Amino acid sequence: MSIAIALPTIETAAPDLDDLLSEEKIGPRDGAGKTVVVAMSGGVDSATTALIMRERGYRVVGMNLRLFSPSDPEHAVNPCCGIPAMDDARATCALIGVPFYAVNMETEFGEAVVNRFVDEYAAGRTPNPCLECNRHVKFRHLVHRAKLLGADCLATGHYARIVPGDPARGEPHRLFRAVDGRKDQSYVLHTMTQEQLGFVRFPLGQLTKPEVRTLARAFGLPVAEKAESQEICFVGKGSYADFVAKRRPDVTVPGEIVDAAGTVLGEHRGLVHHTIGQRKGIDVPHRQPRPLYVLKLEPTQNRLVVGSRAEATARQLTAEAVAMTDGSWPADPFACDAVVRYRGTPFPADVRLGPEGSGEATVAFTGEERPIAAPGQAVVFYRGDEVLGGGTIRHVDCEADS
């Protein structure tokens, strides 16, 4: 049974909250007679999302996903996804007087996110677990469950903006970066389909993180001062390499460190400890004339290939599982800004899509400055702040290959 507690309203809140509670900031007050399921992680962002949707007039249902909650001490401090986070989400829902449901999705999360994370690193690739969680758990399973409850929409605490379109008139829904560039999460949301963009709401997209905390404090939310969760929530206190190594001990076998010509420079202590573009932690015994960067991981030979930063720079890359946000598949090449890391620098590029249905693309970087990119990462296409689409990097052609 939910606990209804009197909270500040727009009329009784401090005057400086009027702007934060304006429709320009939180979205239209269009919730009368509608139900929204809010994904409650137990943090301040999702708690404030529930509060905002209530202020917009929706009947709010809080739903927490139990994704990863092992009992070992290393993961007991897991700031999201586990039982402590569920308790924080329940407390927020009790305070604002909305029903709360907890859903155990550890199996789905383990298969789609954790196992993939381990397998990709073992294969010498660089995965993004947050992207896979959004793709396979939050915007597939959670959307499905929200619809089963008869909800009109799903709201999450992601920092991004959706501009609704009218698909019946050929106007697609559009995805944009958040106003707060330091918190923007559009990179890991590029896989969202038109159907998902039409059903999902991101009420924090026009707010900055300090503004979100201001709202949480003003309304007395129990998680108002809760610290940020770590980027890879399921890794725990240790490093990602330790996490992978416990599940795949073979990735810790020592092997050769070589340069692009194959000259042996030293020995690595396991490929799992290295990622493409890495500069620190390369164990070469003799001083080199220039800093060394990881160029490639070669799991079949268990070799680490290193070289200069110039050699690590990407000329072009090929991507798979590519989709365009508006559902189109342009036949002609198009120019855009390509981003290859979470909140990374945009680089000018020309994109040529493969045959329709192939899900493939070739991305050629056209500027003087070019990125270091790794297979397994996402490449996301932007035009200004708008997300055009993206895919998963399959292969990178570096300057070292030319």
FENUR-V27179 format. One record per run of one state. SS is the DSSP state (alpha for helix, beta for strand, coil for the rest). FROM is the first residue (numbers start at 1). TO is the last residue. If there is no record, write none. Layout:
# FENUR-V27179
SS/FROM/TO
SS/FROM/TO
This chain:
# FENUR-V27179
coil/1/3
beta/4/4
coil/5/14
alpha/15/17
coil/18/22
alpha/23/26
coil/27/34
beta/35/39
coil/40/43
alpha/44/55
coil/56/58
beta/59/66
coil/67/72
alpha/73/75
coil/76/82
alpha/83/96
coil/97/98
beta/99/104
coil/105/105
alpha/106/122
coil/123/128
alpha/129/148
coil/149/152
beta/153/155
coil/156/159
beta/160/163
coil/164/165
beta/166/166
alpha/167/169
coil/170/170
beta/171/171
coil/172/173
beta/174/177
coil/178/185
alpha/186/189
coil/190/193
alpha/194/199
beta/200/201
coil/202/208
alpha/209/218
coil/219/239
alpha/240/247
coil/248/248
alpha/249/252
coil/253/254
beta/255/259
coil/260/263
beta/264/268
coil/269/270
alpha/271/273
coil/274/283
beta/284/284
coil/285/292
beta/293/298
coil/299/302
beta/303/307
coil/308/308
alpha/309/312
coil/313/313
beta/314/324
coil/325/333
beta/334/339
coil/340/346
beta/347/353
coil/354/360
beta/361/365
coil/366/377
beta/378/383
coil/384/385
beta/386/398
alpha/399/401
coil/402/402
